[in-house]
């Protein structure tokens, strides 16, 4: 049996910080600051993405509410129209049979 494993990394986790420290000869504090800056940048980008999604979801919610209100109004109108037609039909039926 053959097993294949993948390890996906994105954002701050994708950077190899040990190589960054070796290549740049950076002090430990600078390295930590760069990590924190990348983390904050990642969180900031995620927040903007979530705000955009929130606006999209609000627009979708408003559109859905509008469609449901229209559908409900049309359903009530159809029910009232059918009731009126039934009353008219029954009245004419009973008048023909001379029961009214």
N, C-alpha and C positions, 0 to 999 in steps of 0.2 A: 504494500500500500504506500502511496506517495502522498506526503503531506506538505503543503505549501503555506507558509505564514507570511503575512504582510504587516508591516508596521507603518501606519500613516501618521505623519506629524504635520501640523499646520500652525501658522502663527509663530508665537514665541518659542514653542516647543521644537519647531523645525530647525532652528539655528543651532549650530554646533558651537557652543560658547567656549569650550576648551580650545578649539582652534582659533577663535577670535582673540582670546587672551594670549595665545602663543604668538600669533602673527603680529599683533599690534603691540606686544609687550606692555599690556595695560595692567595697571594695578588692580587689585581685588575690588576696591571701592568703585573704581570707574566701570569695571565689568558689571557690578551689581546695579549701578546707575543705568547702564545701557539696557540691562535686562528689565529693570523697572520701567524705563521709558518705552521700550517695545511693548511691555504688558499694558501700560496706560494707553498707548496708541491703539492697540488691538481692542481694548475695552471701549475706547472712544468711537472707533469705527463701527463696532457692534451696536453701540447705542444709537448711532445715526441710522444704521440699517433697521433697527427695531422701530425707530420713530417713523421711518418711511413705511414699514409694514403696518404700523398702527393706523396711519392715515389711509392706506389702501383698504384695511379692514373696516374702518369707519365708513368709507365711501361705499363699500360692498354692503354693509349693514343698512345704510340709508336707502340704497337702491332696492334691497330685498324688502325692507319695510314698505316702501312705496308700491312695489309690485303686489305685495300681500294685501295692502289696503285697497288697491284697485280691484284685485280678484275678489275680496270679501264684498265690496260694494256691488260688483257685477253679480255675484252669487245671490245676494239679497234681492236684487232687482229681478233676477230670473225666477226666484221662488215666489215673489209677490206677483209677477206676471202670470205664472202658472196658476196660482191661487185665484186670481181674478178671472182667468179663462175658465177655470173649473166652476166658479160661482155663476158666471154668465151661461155656461153650458147647462148646468143643473137648473137654473131658473127657466131657460127656454124649454128644456125637456119637460119640466113640471107644468109649464104653461100650455104646451102642446097636449099633454095628458089631462089637462084641465083640473089639476090638483091645486093650483094656485089661482 
